[in-house]
Amino acid sequence: MRIILIGPPGAGKGTQAAAIKGKYEVAHISTGDMLRENVSAGTELGLEAKGFMDAGSLVPDELIINMMRGRLSQPDAAGGFMLDGFPRTVTQAEALDELMDEMSLALDAVVLLDVPDETVVGRLSSRRVCSSCGAIYNTKAHPTKAEGICDVCSGGVIQRDDDKEDVIRNRLAVYHSKTAPLVEYYDKTGRLHRVGAAGAGDAVRRYLESLKDVK
Ligand code: AMP
């Protein structure tokens, strides 16, 4: 399976991808996680990306496309992948189509996780992540058992700098201007599936799992 998850920040793309990657035995590829790893490791890419990320803006297409060109040619992506956070602009989507053509691969589905802006702000401002293993929590809907400690690996659980409210508002504005046009891009080629993702994640998970039967 080769699936793209699109949707505003906080739609649940990372949570859903992590939950179902075992079922599909595909690589879960999150550009946000890859960039954060580069920032932590202090790589050249990380240094270039950090300012954009802190402001809630998009990292330039060229950097992202080069990073993804390398990532999609890794052995673990050969058996399929679930892309979370990429593409985020029409330029990135066109580059991905070209890359897939070069590799003689096709996308199975592009799934839009549809969530209203107010829900996004509420969810992201209460989102917490493990700084060690990346597990995702929510102070209201899914808190850690012990405050600030990851249930999975006992790492420190923190709030991402870009989950502060002013940055969330900028990320949403960027989503509407740069990423929402992808909905039409994929819809006009019949590849788009929409799923309401404002409620608890079970319905979305069932929907994603059902894509296997469609294939
Ligand atoms: P995410 O974890 O997907 O919310 O991504 C966190 C941040 O990384 C975003 O706010 C952007 O600054 C950057 N980012 C992640 N993916 C992309 C992408 N495909 N294109 C440009 N910037 C990205």
Boltz pocket constraint, residues with backbone or C-beta under 6 A from the ligand:
constraints:
  - pocket:
      binder: B
      contacts: [[A, 9], [A, 31], [A, 32], [A, 33], [A, 35], [A, 49], [A, 52], [A, 53], [A, 54], [A, 56], [A, 57], [A, 58], [A, 59], [A, 60], [A, 61], [A, 64], [A, 84], [A, 85], [A, 86], [A, 87], [A, 88], [A, 89], [A, 92], [A, 162], [A, 171]]
      max_distance: 6.0
